[in-house]
């Protein structure tokens, strides 16, 4: 194993050792702030400046942009979506609130006809189709992960308020002020820094036993529709990286992910880029239980953000962030004043955050609490 970047605060050496232990044959990055100080900046086997697609970690970046809109007084979470976007009222959706939409309660994980790659890579096409769709369940009666569809929904809402897509709004109001290598829409001149993701290895029997889907659980009928394969890997194509689907298309380094959340929270400073009360509103759990799309339990979401659960215990009840299909994660925890960004080039089993990272996360929180 080769550390290609190695900055370790002595108090966090145990976490660094754990990271080193499971990344000997991986290309991985880890960046951690505690109380506003960069305490870990590590990369193994490739550059700390390499950029990769982080899939649903994108939602965490988009959530920061939406929080900025709320802080500016431009977006009210308890207003109806149709107030900002009149066409959304179609098919009985006139009373759906922004809060419901952004916490996976609106019943729009897909359309009956199915959304296409071309629609997803268009500023408005997927959103228009979703606005015309009858919800798959009565909004507010349950929740189900809007894995891709929440991206165009967030972007159209932002556009109706500001005249800008969420990618543009994020770039101007979040990424540039944060000085972060975390992009919703990768500039063409940065393509040379992209490390294409590698496929996950076949899981060992122990991994399959520990993390595999319960054989007694069957996919929901909604999941069978939403989860059908698309004809091309459009998210990780060069065109997909340039577009930056707000739900799954971000391209970032671990440093970049951590920089966005450190800027937003301002841990260790008098204030952050987003007021603490607004972040706390976004971080408050809105839903918990069995997901109507994936049929998995437990799952919990705040406003866009993931919340820790027994299955993925990435922090305290105050913590918020998001993981991604390939193994990446970004998180912030006010209880320990920790911000953490992680990416790994080889996709991991079973999807979502790389489960090998959990002992590192635990060690980081423990060391940070010792400093407070």
N, C-alpha and C positions, 0 to 999 in steps of 0.2 A: 504494500500500500504506500502511496506517495501523497503526502500533504503538498498540494500545489499552492495553498494559502493556509497560514497557521497563525492566528491571533487568539490567544487564550488568556483570559483573566485568571489568576491563580485560584480564585474562589470557585471557578467553574471548570476546573481541570477534570473532575470526575465525569461531568457530562461530556467533555471532549474525549475522554478515554472511551466512553461507551460508544460515541459516534465513530471513533476510529475502529472500534471492534467489529462493527457490522458493515463498514464501507471499504474493507480491504480490497475487494474486487469490484467496487462500484465507482461510478462517476457521480458524486454527490456534493451538495453545497449546504451549509448551515450558517445562518446569521442570527445572533441573539443580542437584544438589548435588555438591560436590567436597570431600572431607574434612570433611563436615558443614556446609559453608557453602553457602548458596543463591547460586549464581554466575550463573545465568540464570533469569529469570522473564519470559517473553515471550508476548504474544498479538498476533495480527494480525487486524484487521477485526471482531473481536467480543470480548466480555468475557472476561477471564482467569478469571472466576467462573462462566462458562457451563458447564453439565454436559451430557454426551452419553453415549450407549451406547457402550461400548468393547469389546463382544463378548468374544473369548477372553482379553483382558487380565484379565477376571474370574477366570480360572484362577490368575493370579499372586496376586491378593488372597486367594483361597480357600487357596492353598498356604501363605500366611503364617499363616492361621488354623490349618491343620493342623500347621504347625511349632510353633505355640504349644501345641497339644495334646501333641505329642511332648515338648516342653520341660517340660511339667507332669508328665510321666511317665504320662499317661493313654492314650497310643497308642504301640504298638510296631510299627515298620515291618516287622519280620520275623515278626510273629504272623500267624496266618491271619485272613482277614476273618471267617470263620464263628465264630471265637472271640468276636467282638463282636456278630455279626449271624448267628445260627444258620440262618435261612432261606436265607442266601446259599449254603449248602453244596449246594443242589439241583443236579441235572444235572452231577455230577462236579466241583463247584467247592470241595470241602471243603478242599483243600490250597492254594488260591490265597492268596497272602500280600498283606498291605496294600501292600508295596513293589511287587508286580506290578500290583495294581489301580491304584495311583496313578502308574504309569509306562506306562499304555496297553498293558499286556501281558495283560489278563484276557480279551480276546476278547468284550467286551460293548459294541461301539459302537452297537448297536441291539438290537431284538428281532425275531423272525421276523415277528410281526404288525405291527410298526411302532409306535413311540411317537407319541402324539398331543399336540397343544398343551395340551389339558386335563390330560393326565398330567404333562407337564413343569411346569405351573403349579400343581402339587399337592405338598405336602411329602413325600408317601410313595408316590404311585401309580406313578410311573415307576420308582422304586427297587424296588418290589415286583415289577414286571414283569421288570426286569433280573435280580433274584435268582432268578426262576423260569426264566430263559433258559439254554439250553445254549450254551456259548461258541462263537463263530464260528470260532475256532481253539484249539488246545490252549494253555491259559494258560502263558506262559513260553517258548513256541516261537517267538514273534515279537511284533511290536507293530503297532498301528494306532491312529490318532488317534481317541479317544473324544470327538469335538468337542462334543457336547451331553450325552451320557450320563454323562460323568464328573461332571457337576454333581450329579444326584440320588444317584449312588454316593457321592460325598464327603459329601453332606449326611446321608444315612442312616447312614453310618459315624459321623459326629459325633453324630448323634441317639442312636444306640445306646450311646454312651459317656457323653454328657453330659445327655441328655434335651432338647437344644436342636438346632434346625436349624443348619447351618453359617452361614446368614445371621445368625441371632441371636448365635451364638458370636463371629463376626467383628465384629459391631457392638459387643459389650461388651468384648471382649478385644483388639481390634486398632484398629478405626476410631476409637472414642472416645479411647483413650489416645494415638493418633497425631494426633488433632485434624484428620482428613483429610476433604476433600470427595471421598470415593470410597466409594460405597454398594453393598452387596448387598441391595437392597430400598430404593427411594427413598422417603423420607417424602413424603406427599401435599403438605405445605406447601412443598416445594422444586420442584414441577412447573413453576412459573413460570420457573425458571432453565434448563430443558431446552432445548437447541438440537437440534431434530430433524435426524437425519442426511440429507444430500443424496445422490442417486444419483451413482455414478461416471460421468464422461464417457466417451464412446466412446474407446478407446485409439488413439493414433496408430499408424501402421504400425511406426515405430521401437520403440514400447513393446511392441507385439504381438510383434515379432521378438525383442526382448530378454527379455521376461518371459512370453511365452505358453507354454502347455503344449506340450511336445515332441509334434509330430504323430505320432511313432512310438509314443508311449505311449498305451495304451488304459485307460479306467477299469477298476478291478478289479470283479469281480462284487459284492464287499461294498460298494464305493462306490456302485454302481448302486442298491443297496438302501437304504443309509444316506442317500444324497444326494437321494432323491426329495423334491420340494417339499412343504411343509406348506401347508395351505389358508389360513393367515393369518400375517402378520408378528408373531407373538405376543411375540417377545423385545422388540421396540421399541414395543409398544403401552403405553398407560398402565398397564394391568394387569400387563404384563410387567416394566415398570420397578418397580412396587411389589413384585412378587414377588422379583425379583433372582436369576434362575437362576444358580447359582454357577459354571457353566461359560461363560456368555455374556451374562448380563443386567446386569452392573454398570453403574452410571451414575457418571461421575466427571469431574473436570477434570484437566488435566495436573498442576497443583499437587497435587491430591489423590492422584493415583497416586504421585508422587514422595514425598509426605509419608509414605505408608504404608511404602514401602521404606526411606526414611531412618530412620524410627522403628525398623523391624525390624532394620536393620543396625547402626545407631548409629555409622556412619562419623564419625570425628573426635571421638568420645566414648569413655569407658572401656568402655561396653557398650551394646548395643541392646536393643530390646524382645524379641528372640529371641536366645538364645545363639549365638555365632558357630559353634560346632561343630555345632549343629542345622541352621543354615542351610547349612553346608558339606555336610552329609549330603543335604539336599534338592537342593543344587546339583550334586552329583556325577552325571555322566552315567550313566544306567541302560540306555539303549538307543540304538543308532545304526544307521542304514541305511535300507533301503527300507520305507516305511510300507505295511502290508497293506491299509489302507483307501484312502488317496489314491493309492497306487502311485507316490508321489514319493520321490526320494532326492537328497541325503541329508537325513535328519531325525534329531534327537536330543532326548531328554527326560531330565530328572532326575526327582525326585519332583514330579510335576505340572508343574514349570517347564519351559519351553523352554531349550535350550542353543544357543549360537552354532554355526553351521555355515558352510561355504564359501558357501552360498546366502544366508544372513542372518548376517553376521559382526558381531554387535552388541557383542562384547567378547572378553575373554580366555577361556581354558579354565575360569576360575573364575566367569565371569559367569553370571547367571541372570535370568529374567524371563519375559515372555510378550507376544506381539503379538496383534492382533485383526483380524477381517475388514475393518473399515472403514479401517484404517491406523494405529491407535493402538499404542503400546508402552509398557511399563514395564520397566526393567532396573536391575540393580545389578551392579557389578564390583569385587570386593575388591582386584584388582590395581591399579586406578587410583583406588579409593575414590570412584567415581562412582555416583550414582543419577540416573536420567533418566526423566521422564514426558512423553509427547507425545500429543496428540490432534488430529484434523483433522475438520472437519464434513463436507466432501465426501468420500465414500468413494473409495478409490484402487484402481487396477489394479496388480497382478493379485490383490489381496487379501492379507491379512497386513499387516505393517508397511509404511508408506509408503516405497517404495524411494528416494524423493528425500531422505529423512532420513539415509541412510548417511554422506554426507560430513560432516554435522553431528556424528553420533555419533563418527566418527573424529577430528574436530577437538577434541571435548570430551575424549576419552581422552588425546589428545596433550597438551593444555593441562594436564590434571590430573596426568599423569605428570611434567610439568615442575615442578609445585609440590611433589611428594613429595620 
